[in-house]
Amino acid sequence: MILTELLSHFQIDVELPDYLLNQTFNEVFLDGDLTKNDNDYKIVVRTRQDVTHMMFIKPEEEFPIIIMSELPNGLLNGMKFSKSEGEGIPISKL
């Protein structure tokens, strides 16, 4: 599933770089719960494996898409996607 499909599913209307709109993400987010705070969005879903996946959509930020997963042991895993293609940062590098 590409980000455009996810945004359409949740009826989120934000402007993001084309490369992000075509970025693929796990379909698990389609079953998530959406919250909105001003122009920022958060989608959270918990899987049967007791992993919590979170997608943060903050179109005005330097890193407008952040994916974070909290594993059952409490460790975090994920990626921050920059407005510029190729400048993603794994959460483990922060």
ROSE-4610 file (N, C-alpha, C; in Angstrom, 1 decimal, always signed):
// ROSE-4610
residu = [M/M/M/I/I/I/L/L/L/T/T/T/E/E/E/L/L/L/L/L/L/S/S/S/H/H/H/F/F/F/Q/Q/Q/I/I/I/D/D/D/V/V/V/E/E/E/L/L/L/P/P/P/D/D/D/Y/Y/Y/L/L/L/L/L/L/N/N/N/Q/Q/Q/T/T/T/F/F/F/N/N/N/E/E/E/V/V/V/F/F/F/L/L/L/D/D/D/G/G/G/D/D/D/L/L/L/T/T/T/K/K/K/N/N/N/D/D/D/N/N/N/D/D/D/Y/Y/Y/K/K/K/I/I/I/V/V/V/V/V/V/R/R/R/T/T/T/R/R/R/Q/Q/Q/D/D/D/V/V/V/T/T/T/H/H/H/M/M/M/M/M/M/F/F/F/I/I/I/K/K/K/P/P/P/E/E/E/E/E/E/E/E/E/F/F/F/P/P/P/I/I/I/I/I/I/I/I/I/M/M/M/S/S/S/E/E/E/L/L/L/P/P/P/N/N/N/G/G/G/L/L/L/L/L/L/N/N/N/G/G/G/M/M/M/K/K/K/F/F/F/S/S/S/K/K/K/S/S/S/E/E/E/G/G/G/E/E/E/G/G/G/I/I/I/P/P/P/I/I/I/S/S/S/K/K/K/L/L/L]
num = [1/1/1/2/2/2/3/3/3/4/4/4/5/5/5/6/6/6/7/7/7/8/8/8/9/9/9/10/10/10/11/11/11/12/12/12/13/13/13/14/14/14/15/15/15/16/16/16/17/17/17/18/18/18/19/19/19/20/20/20/21/21/21/22/22/22/23/23/23/24/24/24/25/25/25/26/26/26/27/27/27/28/28/28/29/29/29/30/30/30/31/31/31/32/32/32/33/33/33/34/34/34/35/35/35/36/36/36/37/37/37/38/38/38/39/39/39/40/40/40/41/41/41/42/42/42/43/43/43/44/44/44/45/45/45/46/46/46/47/47/47/48/48/48/49/49/49/50/50/50/51/51/51/52/52/52/53/53/53/54/54/54/55/55/55/56/56/56/57/57/57/58/58/58/59/59/59/60/60/60/61/61/61/62/62/62/63/63/63/64/64/64/65/65/65/66/66/66/67/67/67/68/68/68/69/69/69/70/70/70/71/71/71/72/72/72/73/73/73/74/74/74/75/75/75/76/76/76/77/77/77/78/78/78/79/79/79/80/80/80/81/81/81/82/82/82/83/83/83/84/84/84/85/85/85/86/86/86/87/87/87/88/88/88/89/89/89/90/90/90/91/91/91/92/92/92/93/93/93/94/94/94]
x = [+0.8/+0.0/+0.9/+0.6/+1.3/+0.6/+1.4/+0.9/-0.4/-0.4/-1.6/-2.9/-2.8/-4.0/-4.4/-3.4/-3.6/-4.3/-3.7/-4.3/-5.8/-6.0/-7.4/-8.3/-7.8/-8.6/-9.1/-8.2/-8.6/-9.0/-9.2/-9.6/-8.7/-7.4/-6.5/-6.0/-6.2/-5.8/-4.7/-3.5/-2.2/-1.3/-0.5/+0.5/+1.8/+2.3/+3.6/+4.3/+5.6/+6.4/+5.9/+6.0/+5.6/+6.3/+7.5/+8.2/+7.6/+7.2/+6.5/+5.1/+4.4/+3.1/+3.1/+4.2/+4.4/+5.2/+5.5/+6.3/+5.4/+5.9/+5.0/+5.1/+4.0/+3.9/+3.1/+3.2/+2.5/+1.0/+0.2/-1.3/-1.9/-1.2/-1.7/-2.2/-1.7/-2.1/-3.6/-4.1/-5.5/-6.5/-6.1/-6.9/-6.6/-5.8/-5.4/-6.5/-6.3/-7.1/-6.4/-7.2/-6.7/-7.0/-6.1/-6.3/-5.7/-6.3/-5.9/-5.7/-4.6/-4.3/-3.8/-4.6/-4.4/-4.2/-3.0/-2.8/-1.9/-1.7/-0.9/-1.8/-1.4/-2.2/-1.4/-2.0/-1.4/-2.3/-1.7/-2.4/-1.7/-2.5/-2.0/-2.7/-2.0/-2.6/-1.7/-2.4/-1.7/-2.0/-1.0/-1.1/-1.3/-1.6/-1.8/-0.4/+0.7/+2.0/+2.3/+1.4/+1.5/+2.6/+2.6/+3.5/+2.6/+2.9/+2.2/+2.9/+2.2/+2.8/+2.1/+2.9/+2.5/+3.0/+2.1/+2.5/+2.1/+3.1/+2.9/+3.0/+2.0/+1.9/+1.9/+3.0/+3.2/+3.7/+2.8/+3.2/+4.1/+4.1/+4.9/+6.3/+6.6/+7.9/+8.9/+10.2/+11.3/+11.2/+10.7/+10.4/+8.9/+8.2/+6.7/+6.1/+6.8/+6.3/+7.3/+6.7/+7.5/+6.8/+7.5/+6.9/+7.7/+6.9/+7.6/+6.8/+7.5/+6.9/+7.5/+6.6/+7.0/+6.9/+8.0/+8.0/+7.6/+7.2/+6.7/+7.7/+9.0/+10.1/+10.3/+9.5/+9.7/+10.6/+11.4/+12.3/+11.5/+12.1/+11.5/+12.2/+11.5/+12.0/+11.3/+11.9/+11.1/+12.0/+11.4/+12.1/+11.4/+12.3/+11.8/+12.0/+11.0/+11.1/+11.2/+12.2/+12.5/+11.6/+11.5/+10.9/+11.7/+13.0/+13.8/+14.1/+13.9/+14.1/+15.6/+15.7/+17.0/+17.5/+16.8/+17.3/+16.6/+16.1/+15.4/+16.4/+16.0/+16.8/+16.2/+16.9/+16.3/+16.2/+15.2/+15.0/+16.2/+16.8/+17.9/+19.1/+19.2/+20.3/+20.2/+19.0/+18.7/+19.3]
y = [-1.2/+0.0/+1.2/+2.2/+3.5/+4.5/+5.5/+6.5/+7.2/+7.4/+8.1/+7.3/+6.0/+5.1/+5.2/+5.3/+5.4/+6.8/+7.8/+9.2/+9.2/+8.6/+8.6/+7.8/+6.6/+5.8/+6.6/+7.4/+8.1/+9.6/+9.9/+11.2/+12.3/+12.1/+13.1/+13.9/+15.2/+16.0/+16.9/+16.4/+17.2/+17.2/+18.2/+18.3/+17.7/+16.7/+16.1/+15.9/+15.8/+15.5/+14.2/+14.3/+13.1/+11.8/+11.9/+10.6/+10.0/+10.8/+10.3/+9.7/+10.4/+9.9/+8.6/+8.2/+7.0/+5.9/+6.3/+5.4/+4.3/+3.1/+1.9/+1.8/+1.4/+1.2/-0.1/-0.6/-1.9/-1.6/-2.5/-2.4/-2.4/-2.8/-2.9/-1.5/-0.4/+0.9/+1.2/+0.4/+0.6/+0.3/-0.5/-0.9/-0.1/+1.0/+1.8/+2.8/+3.4/+4.4/+5.8/+6.7/+8.0/+9.0/+9.9/+11.1/+12.2/+13.4/+14.6/+15.7/+16.4/+17.6/+18.7/+19.7/+20.8/+20.2/+20.3/+19.7/+18.5/+17.9/+16.7/+15.5/+14.4/+13.2/+12.0/+11.1/+10.0/+8.8/+7.7/+6.5/+5.4/+4.7/+3.7/+2.4/+1.3/+0.0/-1.0/-1.9/-2.9/-4.3/-5.0/-6.3/-7.4/-8.6/-9.8/-10.2/-9.8/-10.1/-9.1/-8.3/-7.3/-6.3/-5.9/-4.8/-3.6/-2.4/-1.2/-0.4/-0.2/+0.5/+1.9/+2.9/+4.3/+5.0/+5.8/+6.6/+8.0/+8.9/+10.3/+11.1/+11.9/+12.7/+14.1/+14.8/+16.2/+17.0/+17.4/+17.9/+19.2/+19.9/+21.1/+20.9/+19.7/+19.4/+19.0/+19.1/+18.7/+17.2/+16.4/+15.0/+14.7/+14.9/+14.9/+13.5/+12.4/+11.1/+10.4/+9.9/+9.1/+7.8/+6.7/+5.4/+4.9/+4.4/+3.9/+2.7/+1.7/+0.4/+0.2/-0.1/-0.5/-2.0/-2.7/-4.1/-4.6/-5.8/-6.3/-6.1/-6.1/-5.9/-4.5/-3.6/-2.1/-1.4/-2.1/-1.5/-0.8/+0.3/+1.0/+0.8/+0.8/+0.6/+1.5/+2.0/+2.8/+3.7/+4.6/+5.5/+6.8/+7.8/+9.2/+9.5/+10.0/+10.3/+11.8/+12.3/+13.7/+14.2/+15.5/+16.1/+15.9/+15.6/+15.3/+13.8/+13.3/+11.9/+11.5/+10.3/+9.8/+10.2/+11.0/+11.6/+10.9/+9.7/+9.0/+8.7/+8.6/+8.3/+7.2/+6.1/+5.0/+5.5/+5.2/+5.6/+5.1/+4.0/+3.5/+4.4/+5.3/+6.2/+7.5/+7.7/+8.9/+8.9]
z = [+0.0/+0.0/+0.0/-0.8/-0.9/+0.0/+0.4/+1.4/+0.8/-0.5/-1.0/-0.7/-0.8/-0.5/+1.0/+1.9/+3.3/+3.6/+3.0/+3.2/+2.7/+1.6/+1.1/+2.0/+2.5/+3.4/+4.6/+5.2/+6.4/+6.0/+4.8/+4.3/+4.9/+4.8/+5.2/+4.0/+4.1/+2.9/+3.4/+3.0/+3.3/+2.1/+2.0/+0.9/+1.4/+0.6/+0.9/-0.4/-0.4/-1.6/-2.3/-3.6/-4.4/-4.0/-3.7/-3.3/-2.1/-1.1/+0.1/-0.3/-1.1/-1.5/-2.2/-2.8/-3.5/-2.7/-1.4/-0.5/-0.1/+0.0/+0.4/+2.0/+2.5/+4.0/+4.2/+5.4/+5.7/+5.8/+5.2/+5.2/+6.6/+7.6/+8.9/+9.4/+8.9/+9.3/+8.9/+7.9/+7.5/+8.6/+9.5/+10.7/+11.9/+11.8/+12.9/+13.3/+14.5/+15.0/+14.7/+14.1/+13.7/+14.8/+15.1/+15.9/+15.2/+15.4/+14.7/+15.8/+15.6/+16.5/+15.6/+15.4/+14.4/+13.0/+12.4/+11.1/+11.1/+12.3/+12.5/+12.8/+12.3/+12.4/+13.0/+13.7/+14.3/+14.1/+13.5/+13.3/+14.2/+15.0/+15.9/+15.7/+15.6/+15.5/+16.3/+17.0/+17.8/+17.1/+16.9/+16.2/+17.2/+16.6/+17.4/+18.1/+17.5/+18.1/+19.2/+19.7/+20.7/+20.4/+19.1/+18.6/+18.3/+18.8/+18.5/+17.4/+16.3/+15.2/+15.2/+15.0/+15.0/+13.7/+13.1/+12.0/+12.4/+12.3/+12.6/+11.3/+11.0/+9.8/+10.2/+9.9/+10.3/+9.1/+8.2/+6.9/+7.0/+8.1/+8.2/+8.8/+9.2/+9.9/+8.8/+9.2/+8.4/+8.0/+9.0/+8.8/+8.9/+7.8/+7.8/+8.1/+7.9/+8.2/+9.1/+10.2/+11.1/+11.4/+11.2/+11.5/+12.8/+13.8/+15.0/+15.4/+15.8/+16.3/+17.7/+18.6/+20.0/+20.1/+20.3/+20.4/+21.8/+22.0/+23.3/+24.4/+24.1/+25.1/+25.4/+24.8/+25.0/+24.1/+23.3/+22.3/+21.2/+20.7/+19.6/+18.3/+17.2/+15.9/+15.0/+13.9/+13.0/+12.1/+11.5/+10.5/+10.4/+10.2/+10.0/+8.5/+7.8/+6.4/+6.2/+5.5/+5.3/+4.1/+4.0/+2.9/+1.6/+1.7/+0.6/+0.5/-0.7/-0.9/-0.6/+0.1/+0.4/+1.7/+2.5/+3.7/+4.9/+4.8/+5.9/+7.0/+8.2/+9.3/+10.1/+10.3/+11.1/+12.6/+13.3/+14.7/+15.5/+15.2/+16.0/+15.9/+14.9/+14.7/+15.5/+16.1/+16.8/+18.3]
